[in-house]
Amino acid sequence: MGRPRERRETGEQDLFRARLDQILNMNHELVRLARTIDWPVLEAPFGAVYSDGPGMPPLPTRLMAGLAILKHTFNLSDEALCARWIENPYFQYLCGEEFFRHDGVS
């Protein structure tokens, strides 16, 4: 058990894709929100209650917290949240993605 593995792609893995912070409006409300949240502070309490096991793959803390924020803020169902996350680079940025993802949350 322990804290979830924080796994993200880095710029070193793909030099030919544009990073979200290079293509997004850095004054957008979700970008500003992402910059004001102290993500490492959230990792400690969330990591303390984290458990993984069969059928429960480890997901990054920021992804899980970001999804909860988006779901509540926009009053979305799980299905609607996942659909909007795939098509919205601002949702992805808030959740800690460095590059735009065309696949679902994983």
C-alpha positions in Angstrom: 0.0 0.0 0.0 1.1 3.6 0.3 0.8 6.6 -1.9 -0.3 6.2 -5.5 2.4 6.3 -8.1 2.4 9.6 -9.8 2.8 8.7 -13.5 2.8 11.3 -16.2 4.3 11.7 -19.6 7.2 14.2 -19.7 8.6 16.4 -22.5 11.5 14.0 -22.8 9.2 11.3 -24.0 7.8 13.2 -27.0 9.6 16.2 -28.4 7.2 16.6 -31.3 3.9 17.2 -29.4 2.9 20.6 -28.2 2.6 20.9 -24.4 -0.7 22.1 -23.1 0.9 25.1 -21.4 2.1 26.2 -24.9 -1.3 26.1 -26.6 -3.8 27.1 -23.9 -4.8 30.5 -22.8 -2.9 30.9 -19.5 -5.6 33.4 -18.3 -8.4 30.8 -18.6 -10.2 30.2 -15.3 -9.2 26.5 -15.1 -5.5 27.3 -15.7 -5.6 30.0 -13.0 -7.3 27.5 -10.7 -4.7 24.8 -11.4 -2.0 27.3 -10.5 -3.6 28.3 -7.2 -4.1 24.8 -5.8 -1.2 23.5 -3.7 -1.3 20.0 -5.3 1.5 18.5 -3.1 -0.5 19.5 0.1 -3.4 17.4 -1.3 -1.2 14.4 -1.9 -0.5 13.7 1.8 -4.1 13.3 3.1 -5.3 11.5 -0.1 -2.3 9.2 0.0 -3.0 8.3 3.6 -6.4 6.8 2.6 -5.2 5.4 -0.7 -5.3 1.7 -1.4 -4.9 -0.2 -4.6 -5.7 -3.8 -5.4 -7.3 -6.0 -8.0 -9.6 -3.9 -10.2 -8.3 -0.6 -8.7 -5.4 0.7 -10.8 -3.4 3.5 -9.2 -4.3 6.9 -10.6 -2.4 10.1 -9.8 -3.7 12.1 -6.9 -4.0 15.3 -9.0 -6.1 13.5 -11.6 -8.5 12.2 -9.0 -8.7 15.6 -7.2 -9.1 17.5 -10.4 -11.9 15.2 -11.6 -13.7 15.7 -8.3 -13.4 19.5 -8.6 -14.6 19.5 -12.2 -17.5 17.1 -11.5 -18.7 19.3 -8.6 -18.1 22.6 -10.3 -19.9 21.8 -13.5 -22.5 19.4 -11.9 -21.5 16.5 -14.2 -22.3 12.8 -14.1 -19.4 10.4 -14.3 -20.2 9.7 -17.9 -20.5 13.4 -18.9 -17.3 14.2 -17.0 -15.3 11.6 -18.9 -16.7 12.7 -22.2 -15.9 16.3 -21.6 -12.4 15.5 -20.2 -11.5 13.8 -23.5 -12.4 16.8 -25.6 -11.4 19.6 -23.2 -7.7 20.5 -22.9 -8.5 22.8 -20.0 -10.0 19.9 -18.0 -6.9 17.9 -18.8 -4.5 20.7 -17.7 -6.3 21.1 -14.4 -5.9 17.4 -13.8 -2.2 17.6 -14.4 -1.8 16.4 -17.9 1.2 17.9 -19.8 0.1 16.9 -23.3 -3.4 16.7 -24.8 -4.7 13.1 -24.5 -7.2 11.7 -27.0 -7.9 8.6 -24.9 -9.8 8.5 -21.7 -8.8 9.0 -18.1 -6.4 6.3 -17.1 
